[in-house]
Amino acid sequence: MNGERNGSLAPVGKANKSTSTVLPSAVGHHFWTRSKMKCAFTFLCAMGLFCIIVYELYNWTSVLEQYESPHKEVTVDEIMLALSWAASPANFTSITSSSSAERSVVRLEHPEAQYCVGDTLSVLVEMKSYAGHPKAHGGDFIQARILSPKLNAGASGDVTDFLNGSYLVRYRLFWPGEVQVSVRLIHSSETVKLLQRNWTQDYNKAVHTGTFISGAKKETSLCSLRLGSDRPLCEYRKKEDGEYYACYRPKTLPCDTLALASSVYPRGYPRLTKEEAQLLDMKNSGIEIKNGFHPVTVFPCTGATYGSTKKCVAGMNSPFPGGYLFSNRWSSSFCQTGFFLSEYAVTRCLKGKTLYLLGDSTARQWIEYLEQRLKGMKFTLKGADLQLAVDANNNITIRWIRHAHPWVATYQSSVNASVTIPEALDSIAVVGGGQEDVIVVIGTGQHFRPSPPEVFIRRLLNIRRAILRLQARCPQAQVFIKLENNRDIKLGMIRFSNWYGYMQNLAQRKVFEDMRVALVDAWDMTVATYSLKLHPDNFIVSNQIAVALSFFCD
């Protein structure tokens, strides 16, 4: 428009050959016209360049806003403060004063004449000691659920600690039929206090034997997240993420030849008194408290509602309990879970997509299950650190990548082949228009249980930053956090207690609560079924996958 306006406002005049005085005037007129056109052209170029700069700045600002705002930087101390637990008196001297499941009582709170689907059933737990005395403080670790074995149905209960020895457990009644109530004392408050002390202070419940290799030469040395400085150290740290790992320097080989590591559980460690050892005895853990009432009958009353019609969207609040199992199929209580248990439904949803599974062996279960379940899915690589499965016909690619230390395993694992989850996230490259085809599932925590919570929290915060970087360059990528599951503790309660897993799940919820990610609550599923397997059964794994698929497929 500027060029048209300048052309119309500055027409070229005709020169008068007979009048000498006209020539300079005509020349001057052409000179100024050309000057104006040059100025207009320069102005247009400048404006065009300005628009391009503004456009690019706008795009970069949008990217930076996605990366920096509204997500404030979170610190380890902030998360640690959020992991509160009821304090237990310091004067523990004998197990007779500790909480006892056999002596405690569960009774129905405000019994109703009739219970309908969608109602809340409440029970009161009155905790007593082995000596039969009522407890006067809280802090016991309780797991509660309702179940209907004949229906393959179960759901977790929500426990409220009154801090006076009494606990209220609320159950939402999701299905009709006869419903049993189960309340288990996993750990007494005295046991939790012992676990808490060791968890927060002890870095050496699981250490490593590091193998250094150079050519045909091998040397071994002790490695850990923390080592004393009385001997020369090989220190492995990155300033940008604040994480640290160290080995005692081998006799002759350089530090950069560390190649393998295997776990070691120091004998006679930690040192416990006789009374403390009794608290950690397996026979005193996970005991069911007897009910003072019979199972309740739930009716499908008119107008009863118990499901949700909301679409599952990343970033939405994921409560606990967040669903229930019926006929071995998980249904969410806060969004609409799809029926993704058949081969056809799973294949249709994953068609054209790349699925990244980052973390431990419970995340690896997903690729193993899908390779077995989907006929077209075949392993092209199956290693200890990396697995790759492909369905060429449906353009589906699944990768499992093992996370780096701490990795608790008695076999030798590769140090060089493993990467941290933030490093794996930063390596995800999106080419062309494939942003919506990237799905990331992060499952970690089990190998961190023997370490103090700050180690896990620091890793979570680095994962948080890496997710934000991924979402800045790939806004449509789907990211899932698979929480830890309940597990057996055959390797020792002091190292792998489910109380550690419960607290680490609280940390994960806190770290990712303001982000555009979705939770897959494996903890909820395994409490609802009282599964104590480190690697849950396939029907639980299939339900975890179905929950995730519900967030991006109809």
N, C-alpha and C positions, 0 to 999 in steps of 0.2 A: 504494500500500500504506500510505503514511503516513496518508492521509485515512481509510482503512478502519480502521486501528488506532486513531486518535484517536476515531472515532465509536463504536467498540465499547467503548473504555475509559472514555468519558465520556458515559454515558446521561443524559438529562434527567430529574430527579426530579419527583414530583408535589407541588404545594403544598397544605398543610393549612390550609383557610380558617378553622377554629375556633380555631386556636392562633396568637396574634399573634406569638409568638416564632419561628414557623416561616417567616414571610414573609421576614425578612431573610436567613435561611439559604437559602431557595429562590432569592431574587434573587441572592445571592452565588454560588450554584451555577451558575446560568445565566450570570452574568458571567464566571466563570472558564472555563466551557465554551466560550463564544464567544471568549474571549481565546486559549484553546489552539488553537481552530480557525483564528483569524487568524494565530497564530504558525506553525501547520502550513502554512497557505497561503503565507505569506511564505517559510518555509523551502523549500517545494517550488519556488517561483518562483526563489529564489536558487540552489537546486541545479540547476534547469533551465538557468538562465543560465550557471552554472559549467560544466555539461556542454557547452553550446554553445561557450563560450570555449575549453575544453580541446580539443574536436573541431577547431575552427578552427585553434588553435595547432598541433595535431598535423598537420593538413593542410599548414599553412605550413611547419612544421618539415620535413615530408617533401619539400616543394618545395625548400626551402633546402638540404637534404641532397643532393638530386639536383644542385643547382647548385654547391654548395661542396665536398661530400665525396662520394667520396674523392679528388677532383681538386684537387691542390695547385696554387698559382700557379706558373707556369713563367716563367723569365726568358730574355731574349735571350742573355745570357752562358752560361747552362746549355746551351742548344742549340748555341751556337758551340763550346763545349768538347767536345761530343759529335761534332763533325764533324772528326774527326782524319784525317790522311793522312800516309803515310810521308814523312819528310823526305829531301830530296836535297842532296848536298854543295853548298856555296856557290861553289865555284871553277870554275864552268862558263866555258869560254873558246872552245870550238870544237864544232861539231856532230859531229866525229869521235869525241868522247868520249860522245856521246848514244846512247841505245838504238836499235838498228836491227832492224827486223823481218826484213830479208833475211839478216842474219847470225845471228839467233837460231834456236833449235831447240825443237821440241815432240816429246817422245817418250813412248811408252806406259809408264805406271808399273805394275809388277807385272802383266804380261800374264797373262790367264787362258786356259785351254784352251777354255772355252766361256762365253759371256755369256748370261744369261737376262734376260727382262723383269723389272724391279724391282731388278736389280743396279746397282752403282755402277762407272762407268768413270772411272779417274783418269789424268791426263796431267801430265807435269812440263815446265814451260817454263824453259829456260835462256837468259837474256837476255844478249846481247852488244852491244858498241858498233859503230859504223860502222867502226872500226879493227880489229874482230874480237876485241877483248879481252872476257873475261867481266866482266859488271857485278858490282860488289861491294855494291850497295845496291838497295833496292826503290823503290817509288813510281811505277812505270809504270801507266798506265791501260789495262787489258785488257778486251775483251769476248769472251766465249767462248760457243759454242753447239754442239749436235749437230743434224744434219739428215738427212732422207731425202727428197730432192727429188721422187722419183716418188710418194711417199706424201703430199706436202704436209704434212710433219711437221717439227717443230723444237722445241727446248727450250734454255733458257739453262744455262750452267755456273756453278758457284760457285768463285770465285777466292780463293785464300789467298796472301798475300804473305809470304814468309819473310824479307824485308828484307835479303837477301844476293844479289839478282840472280836468284833462283829463285822460281817460282810453281807451286803445285799447283792444278789445276783438276779438280773433281769433277762428273761428269755422272750423273744418274739415268737409266737406260735405261727409257723409258716404253712403247716399242712394239717389235714384232718386225720383223726385216728388216735390210737393209744400212744401217749408220749411219756417216755421215761426221763427223769432228771438225774444228771450225773455231776457231782462236784468232787474234784480231786485236789488234795493238798500235795502239790509238787515239791515245794520246799517250805519248811517252817521259817518264820521270820529270823530265827537265830542262824539257820543255814544260809539264808540270803545275806545276812550281814557278813558271814564268813566269806561267801563267794564275792561279795562286793569289795571287801578288803583286798582279796587276792587279785581280783579283776583290775582294779584301778592302780595297783602298785607293782605287779609282777610281770616282767617282760620275758621271763625264762621258763614258763611252763612248757613251752615247746621251742626247741632250738634246732639248728641244722648242722649237719656235717657237709661242709663245702668241699667239692673236689676241683682242684686246679689242674688244668691239662695244657701241656705244651709239647706237641709232637708225641713221642712215646712216653714222656715223663708225666707222672701224676703225683700230686701231693694233696693231703687233706688238712682241713682246719675247721675250728668251731666258728659258726656264723650265727648271728641273731639280729633282732631289731635294736638291741642295746647290748654293748659289751663294755667291760671295764677297760680303763686306759693304762693298765699296768704292763701291757705288752703292745708291740707295734700293731697297728690296725690297717686293714684295707677298708676304706670307707666309701660307700656308694651312696651318693646323694645328688639331688637336683635342687638347686636354690629356688627355682620357680614353683616347685610344688611342696617343699618342706619335708619330703619323705626321706627316710634314712634307713640304711642297712649296712652291716659291717661284718667282717671276718677277721680273725686273728691272722696276721700276715704269715703266709707259708714260708718254709725255710729258705727256698731259693727262687721259686717261681714268682713272676710279677702279679700284681693285683688283677690286671685285666685278663688273666687266664682262667678266672672262675667260670666253670662250665656247668657243673651239676650240684644239686643239693638234695639231701634227704633228711627227714625229720628225726629228731631224737627227743625222747621224754626223759629228763633227768630222774634217776632213781631217788626215792626218798624225798621227793620234792613236790610241793612245798612241805615244810616241816609243820606238823600239826600236833596238838595235844591229843590225848586219848579221847577226851570228850568231843573235840572238834572232828576227829575221825569218825566217831559215832554219828554225828550229824550228816556226814557224807556217805554213810552206808546206804547202799541201794535199797535195802529193805525198808528204809524210812523215807523213801521218795516215791511220789506218784501214787499215793494210797487214796482210794475212794472213801469219802465220808458217807456213812450210812444215812439214808433218808428216814425221816419219821413219818412218811406218807406213801401212799400207793401212786402208781402212774396215773396221770390225768387223761381224760378223754376230751378230745378237741373236735368240735362240730363245724361243718361248713355252713355257717349261719348266713341268712339272706343279707346281702349288702356288705359282706366281709371283703376287705381288700388286703392284699399282702404282697403284691408285686409292684413293679414300677414300669411305667410306659415311657420314661425318659430315655432318650438316645444316649448311649455311652460316649462321652466326650473327654478327651485328655484334659487334665486340669481340674475336673470336677472332684468334689469332696468324696473320699472313700472311707466310710465309717467302719468301725469294728463293733459288733459283727456286721459284715457286709453282704451276707447271703446265706444260702442253705443248700443242702444236698437232698435231693428226692429222686428215688430210682437211680441213684449214683450219677445224677446230673446236677451240676451246680447252677443255681439261679441267683443273680444279683438282687439285692434288696433296694438298690439305689439307681439302677439303670437296666435297660432291657438286654438281657444276655441272649445271644443268638444260639441256634441249635447247630453247633459246629462239631459234631461228633462223627459224622459220616465222611467217608473218603471224598465223595463228590463235593460236599459243602466246603471242606477244607481246601481242596484243590482249586475250586472256583474262586475262593477268597484270596488265595496266595498267588494266583496266576499272574505272571509278569512281574513278580516282586522279588526283592532280595531281603532275606531275613538274617540279621546279625544277632547271634547269641553270645553274649560276652560275660564271662564269669567262671563259676565253679562247675562241678559235675552235676549239680541239680539243674543248671541251665543246659548242660550237655544232654540231659535226658530228653529235651525237646527235639533235638535233631535225631536222636536215636529212635524216639517214638514215631516221628514223621516219616523217617526212612522205612520203618516197618509198616506204617499204616497206609502210605501212598504208593500205589503200584509203580508209578512212573519215577519215583524218587530213588536215586542210587548214589551210594557213596563213591566219590572220586578220590577222596583223601580221608584217611581215618588214622590220625596220630594221637599222641598223648597231649599235644599242645594245640593242635589245630585239626578240625574236621570240616569237610566240605561235601555237601550232597546236592545233586542237581536233578531236576526234572526238565529235560531238554524240550519235550513236546509242549509243556505249559510254561516254559521260561521261568521256572522257579529255582532260585539259588539260596541255599541255607549254609551259613558259616558259623561254626562254634570256635571261639578263641579263648583259650585258658588265660586267666589273670595271673599276674606275676606275684612274687612274694607278698605277704606270707602265704605259703602253700604247704599245708600239713599233709605229708605222705611219707611212709617209710621207704618207698621206692625212690630211686634217683630220678629227679625231674630236671629238665633242661632250664638253665638260667638264661641262656642266650636266646632261646626260642620263644620264651614267654614275654608278654608285654603287659603293662598296666592297662586297666580299662580306659582311662583317659587317653593313653597313646593309641589304643584301638579305635576309639571314637574319632580322634583327630586324623586317622588314616582313611576314614570313609570318604571317598570322593564321589560326587554326584555329577554325572556327565549328561549334558543335554537337558531334556525335560523329564528326567526320571526321579524328581524329588519325591513325588507321591508314592514311589515304588520302594522306598527305603524304610525298613522296619527294624528297630533296635530293641532287644530285650536284655536287660542287665540283671544278673542274678549273682549276688555275692554276699558274703557274711560268714559262712560256715568255717572257713579257714582263719577267720579273724577272731573267733571266740577265745582262743587261749591268750590273746594279746590284750593289753589295756584298751579301753574304749577310744582313747584319743587317736590310736593308730587307725582304727576303722573310720572314725569321723573325718580324719584328715584325708583319707582316700575318698570318702563320699564327697567332700567339698571339692576335691580335684575332679571327680566325676561330674559334679554339678557344673563346674566351669566348662568342662569339655562338652557337655550337652548344650549349653548356651552357645558355644562356638559352632557346634553342628547345626543348631536351629537357626543361627545367623546366616550360614551359607546354604542351608537346606531347610527352609521354613516348613515344608510339608512333611518332613520326616516324622514318623511315628516312633515315640520312645516310651518304653515300658520299664518299670522297676518291679522285678519279681522279688517279693519279700522272702525272708528265710522261712523254712518250714520247721515244724517240730521234728525231733530226731531221737534216736537212741543215744545213750551216753556210755556205751560199753568201754570207750577209751578213757573214761574218767569224768566224773561230775565236775571236778575242780577245773577241768579244761574245756568241757563242752556242754555245760549245763544249759538247759533250754531257757533258763532265766537270762543268760547272756543273749540268746537269740531274741527273746522278747524285748530286751532293752535296745539291742541293735536295730530291731524293726522300728522302735520308737524314734531312734536317731534318723533312720531313713525317711520316715514320715515327716520329720521336722526339716531335714535338709531339702527335701523336694516339694514341700507343701505349697509353695507359691509358683511352681513351674508348670509348664504345659507338658506334663507327662502323665501317664496312667499307671496305677498300681495293680499288680496281680497279687492278691493276698493269699499266698501259699500257706501262711501261718493260720489264717482263718479256716482254710480247708482242712488242714491237718489236725487242728484242735477239734473241729466239728466231727471228724472221724476218729479222733484219738489215734492218729497214725504216729508211730514212733520209729519210722524208718528214715534213715538219712536220705535215701532215694525212694520217694513215695511210689506207690503202685501206679500202674499205667492209667487207671481210671481217674486218679487225681491229676496226673500230668495232662491227660486229655482235656480235663476241665480247666486247667490253667491256660492251655492254648485256646480253648473256646472263649474264655473271658477276654483274652487279648484280641482275638479276631473280631469280637463284637464291637470294638472301638473303630474299626475301619471298613467293615463289611456289613451289609444289611442281612 
